[in-house]
């Protein structure tokens, strides 16, 4: 491996994301928003880094792209494609139609123009066993002829009669000129795809193309800044089903992105990086996002959408928040020109919007509510997903989605059906019949294709079944099948810890234990239940980062709040620690609770030893004798800032936890502690006594 590739492969240090400056209301003023004070606060921070700096005036006429680019969104060699694949074709077609990309993008007509019509006999080419004496141009002409013949007769490249020509190209790939090898790459995409990427001849040619591109890149293309050849070579990857597997060619594309000074090169580079399923850690995408932001005045809305879509496809996300804000602002300014693909990409790209950008996400929701019927259900459901995750969902929009989804249920994919179930379980409303929604979902899953998809997605399967249980529906056969699969997989993998995919199994098992005691199907094995609990709540996770920057545990993410009021609790309890139990009462939900035992006379009593000794992955049940004696057990959950608790991310599981505790005989109370630190010690004790007194009166 050359020093060049070694330097790229060295694992880079993690890049710390700078804090996002508060934006100025001028961003929303330029969008024509009057209620600025309700959407954002005035900025007291310099706008030197923020998108709050003056933007160039953008009007809808400035965004030039085909308003109906979905007319022919099929590859010439792969006509049956999924929605996600159509997104890539949509953005590739945008680049095909733009004069900026004409020298580096191949349209379908460019590829098919290489086909020779009226080929009657190719026996003289097939009989040649030794191509060593032929020139490279003769080999290219022969390969073009054989490609045309194969397409006309439905032959695949792995057919033995094409072995000689493929071996000739593979054995002499270093001798070909740039244009000749790129033409071979284009012809390679025109063959019928074999069943797998490892088919003979197909893999041989693909590897030869990769080796040639890498050789030319390191020896000449990058040295002479021949970006056109690099991007032409990369575009052949788009037309190959397995073409993006070339790791070294990916490295070239990424390295080019760190050097080019042309914005359209950057956009095309991001598009090709999106062909990868997951970006390696050595690729610092954050740096590329900053470079794209520096070209923001030259980028149209579809070009920014290409960046967001590519990041989403690579299992990454927009990390540079000023670029995300630029994307949102341009989307709002050009809202009347949005179609389903662009709206879907906006939703995916702003999936992790920070608090400072949520006013813009809320404004997007208002615009979408006003133009609801202009978009398809797939795009609308993607948009609702981001509104729920950002905690800005409004009831009017949610109800519109609910009503329209019921009338279009049979036309939705399983992915959208499951998202609907998950979102509306979070958004409880008397206007919606979730049980009816769940029954419709179960009916759709009986369709064979949707059932097969559902069975492949273990984590989604568990999430949907869990929410069906929350709606009062217990599909015994499916629950039994799911838990049986989780149990068997843990045995076959020789590991009790099965990772994120099986974490929903714990919640389902706990729900069945409490609300369906007569359930006779499969239950989660005790040792596996323990393993899933430890994996989910006792392992450190990036999702729960402490103030010092270290990883925290999910099972203790409100433990600090409990500890901060422990002294006040002990003063109320006369210093008796045995009168208080700090524990995660419901093993499927991460909040820590404080349990107090109070007699009928209102006196605090010691916590029973059986409750203290119960395992963490088991439900902490109250001994029946104490319930019969009239003792009251109060469970207090101390919650933090209101936006964290009401962000609609955990509301359905919090409701489930309350239901579980109440069914077990607990009295449960959520205690917000936003102003706890500012209160004096006597005030804290008085407040605690009031909270306890009010909870016991309910």
Beta strands, then each sheet from edge to edge (+ up, - down):
strand 1: 540-545
strand 2: 551-553
strand 3: 580-583
strand 4: 593-598
strand 5: 604-605
strand 6: 632-639
strand 7: 666-672
sheet 1: 1+ 2-
sheet 2: 3+ 4- 5+
sheet 3: 3+ 4- 6+ 7+
end
